[in-house]
C-alpha cells in the first residue's frame, strides 16, 4: 500500500520536470516530508495539449464512498488489479487520471507504524518520481478542489521484503500516455504492472516518522534521534 510519502522538491524544479506552470501554486505548495492521507497533495493533470497542477485532498470523502458498501470510511489507495472493474474507481480510471509527484514513500515491516523502524524508498539521486493516480471533482464548494487516490500494485523485488504492495511509479516517457484521454484501456492497465527500479533504494530512517504530526528533513535521516522532531500539527 501507500500510506505515507514525502514531497519536498523545489516547486520550480517540479514544474520543469512535470511540465506545468508553477506560478498558480506559489501560495499553496508546501514541502512536506511526512504526508498522510487527508492531506492536500500536489496533483498533475492532463489539460488538452498542456498539463496543469493543483492541490487535491489525498483520499475520498465519506460522501463520495457511501454507495459502496465494501469501501472503508477513508479510501486513499486503489488496487491496479481491479481498478477498471470496481464501481468506485472505474469511471475515474476511464476519464480522470493524474500524476502524484513524490520524492519517496515510507513503508513499515509487518505492516505497523507504531513500533517498527520506517523504511524510506526513493530514487538514489533524490529526484522526484510520479505515482499513478485518479482524481474526483469536488462535490460541493466546501470540498474544493477535489480528491485523488494513489494506485498500488504488487511489490517489486526491492519492496517485497518489507510489504507486498507499493505505489505504481510511472517513468517520464509514460506520463503522456497515462494522462491522455485517448489511451486505450488495455494500454493503461499495462502501465500499472509491477516492475523493478534499479535506480531506487530503500533504507531505514528515523522512527520520528511514525507520528504523522512530525515533519521535516530529519525524518529521512537514519541518524536522527527519535525525540528530535519538528511538529507540523498541534
C-alpha positions in Angstrom: 0.0 0.0 0.0 1.0 3.6 0.1 0.0 5.3 3.4 2.7 7.9 3.8 5.1 9.8 1.4 7.1 12.9 1.1 7.4 15.7 -1.5 9.9 18.4 -0.7 11.4 19.2 -4.1 11.6 22.9 -5.2 8.4 23.9 -6.9 10.2 25.3 -9.9 12.1 22.1 -10.4 8.8 20.1 -10.1 7.2 22.4 -12.7 10.1 21.8 -15.1 10.1 18.0 -14.6 6.3 17.6 -14.9 5.7 20.4 -17.4 3.2 22.6 -15.6 3.1 26.3 -14.6 4.5 26.9 -11.1 3.0 30.4 -10.5 -0.6 29.4 -9.6 0.9 27.1 -6.8 3.3 29.6 -5.2 0.9 30.2 -2.3 -0.4 26.6 -1.8 2.6 24.3 -2.3 4.4 23.4 0.9 7.4 21.0 1.0 6.4 18.0 3.3 8.4 15.0 4.5 5.6 13.1 6.1 2.3 13.3 4.1 -0.6 11.2 5.4 -4.0 10.6 3.8 -6.5 13.5 4.0 -3.6 16.0 3.4 -3.6 18.3 0.3 -1.1 16.9 -2.2 0.3 18.2 -5.5 -1.5 16.6 -8.4 -0.7 16.9 -12.1 -3.5 16.6 -14.7 -3.6 16.5 -18.5 -5.3 19.6 -19.8 -5.7 19.2 -23.6 -2.2 19.6 -25.0 -0.8 21.0 -21.8 -0.6 19.9 -18.2 -1.9 21.7 -15.1 -1.2 21.2 -11.5 -3.1 21.8 -8.3 -3.6 20.7 -4.7 -6.1 17.9 -4.0 -7.1 16.1 -0.9 -5.5 12.6 -0.8 -8.4 10.3 -0.1 -12.1 10.2 -0.9 -14.6 12.0 1.3 -17.1 9.7 3.1 -19.9 11.3 0.9 -18.1 10.0 -2.2 -18.0 6.4 -1.0 -21.3 6.0 0.8 -22.8 3.9 -2.0 -20.0 1.4 -2.0 -20.6 -1.0 0.9 -17.2 -2.6 0.6 -15.4 0.7 1.0 -13.8 1.8 4.3 -14.5 5.2 5.6 -11.3 6.7 4.2 -10.2 5.4 0.8 -6.8 6.6 -0.4 -5.4 3.7 -2.4 -6.8 1.7 -5.4 -5.6 -1.7 -6.4 -4.3 -1.8 -10.0 -5.7 -5.3 -10.5 -9.3 -4.2 -10.0 -9.3 -0.5 -10.8 -11.1 -1.0 -14.1 -13.9 -3.1 -12.5 -14.6 -1.7 -9.1 -17.6 0.6 -9.2 -16.0 3.4 -7.2 -12.9 3.6 -9.4 -13.8 2.6 -12.9 -15.2 5.9 -14.1 -12.2 7.9 -12.8 -9.8 5.3 -14.2 -11.5 5.8 -17.6 -11.6 9.6 -17.7 -9.8 11.2 -14.7 -6.2 10.1 -14.3 -3.4 12.1 -12.7 0.2 12.0 -11.6 1.1 12.5 -7.9 4.7 13.6 -7.5 6.8 12.3 -4.6 10.4 12.3 -3.5 9.8 8.9 -1.9 7.5 6.9 0.3 7.6 5.1 3.7 6.8 1.5 4.4 6.9 -0.4 7.7 7.9 -4.0 8.2 5.0 -6.2 9.4 2.5 -3.5 8.5 2.8 -1.5 11.7 3.6 2.2 12.1 3.8 2.3 15.9 6.9 0.3 16.9 8.8 -0.6 13.8 11.6 1.4 12.1 10.3 3.1 8.9 11.9 2.4 5.6 12.3 5.2 3.1 12.1 4.2 -0.6 13.3 6.7 -3.1 15.4 7.4 -6.2 19.1 7.0 -5.4 19.7 10.5 -6.9 16.9 12.0 -4.8 14.9 13.2 -7.8 11.1 13.0 -7.6 9.0 10.3 -9.1 5.4 10.1 -10.2 2.8 7.9 -8.7 -0.1 6.9 -10.9 -3.4 8.3 -9.6 -7.0 9.0 -10.3 -9.0 12.1 -9.3 -12.5 13.1 -8.4 -14.1 16.5 -8.8 -15.3 18.3 -5.7 -19.0 17.6 -4.9 -19.5 21.0 -3.3 -17.7 24.3 -2.7 -16.8 23.0 0.8 -14.9 20.1 -0.7 -13.0 22.1 -3.3 -10.6 21.5 -5.0 -11.3 17.7 -5.3 -9.8 14.4 -4.2 -7.2 11.9 -5.5 -6.4 8.3 -4.9 -3.0 6.7 -5.5 -2.9 3.4 -7.4 -0.9 0.4 -5.9 0.5 -2.7 -7.4 2.3 -5.9 -6.3 5.6 -5.0 -4.7 8.8 -5.4 -6.7 11.9 -7.1 -5.6 13.1 -4.0 -3.7 9.9 -3.5 -1.7 8.7 -7.1 -1.3 10.8 -7.9 1.8 9.1 -5.0 3.6 5.5 -5.1 2.2 3.5 -6.9 -0.5 2.2 -3.7 -2.1 3.7 -0.4 -3.4 2.5 2.6 -5.4 2.6 2.4 -9.1 5.6 4.6 -10.3 5.5 5.8 -13.9 8.6 6.8 -15.8 8.6 10.2 -17.6 8.1 8.6 -21.0 4.7 7.2 -19.9 3.3 10.4 -18.4 1.6 11.4 -21.7 0.0 8.0 -22.2 -1.3 7.9 -18.6 -2.8 11.4 -18.8 -4.2 11.2 -22.4 -7.9 10.7 -22.8 -7.2 8.7 -25.9 -5.1 5.9 -24.5 -6.8 2.5 -24.8 -7.8 0.8 -21.5 -5.6 -2.2 -22.2 -2.5 0.0 -22.6 -3.4 1.9 -19.4 -3.6 -1.4 -17.4 -0.3 -2.5 -18.8 1.3 0.7 -17.3 0.2 -0.4 -13.9 2.1 -3.7 -13.6 4.8 -4.3 -11.1 8.4 -3.6 -12.3 11.8 -3.4 -10.8 13.5 0.0 -10.5 17.3 -0.5 -10.4 17.9 3.2 -9.7 15.8 3.2 -6.5 16.9 2.4 -2.9 15.5 1.6 0.5 17.0 2.5 3.9 16.0 2.7 7.5 15.2 6.2 8.7 14.1 8.0 11.9 11.3 6.5 14.0 10.1 10.1 14.3 8.3 9.4 11.0 6.0 7.0 12.8 4.0 10.0 14.1 2.1 11.9 11.4 2.4 15.1 13.5 6.1 15.2 12.9 7.6 16.7 9.7 10.9 18.0 8.5 14.0 16.7 6.6 15.3 15.0 9.7 12.7 12.3 9.2 14.6 10.7 6.4 17.9 10.9 8.3 18.7 7.4 9.8 20.9 9.0 12.4 18.2 11.4 13.7 17.2 10.7 17.4 13.6 9.9 17.8 13.0 12.7 20.2 14.2 15.4 17.9 11.2 16.5 15.9 9.5 19.4 14.2 5.8 19.4 14.9 3.7 20.2 11.9 0.3 19.9 13.8 -0.5 20.6 17.4 
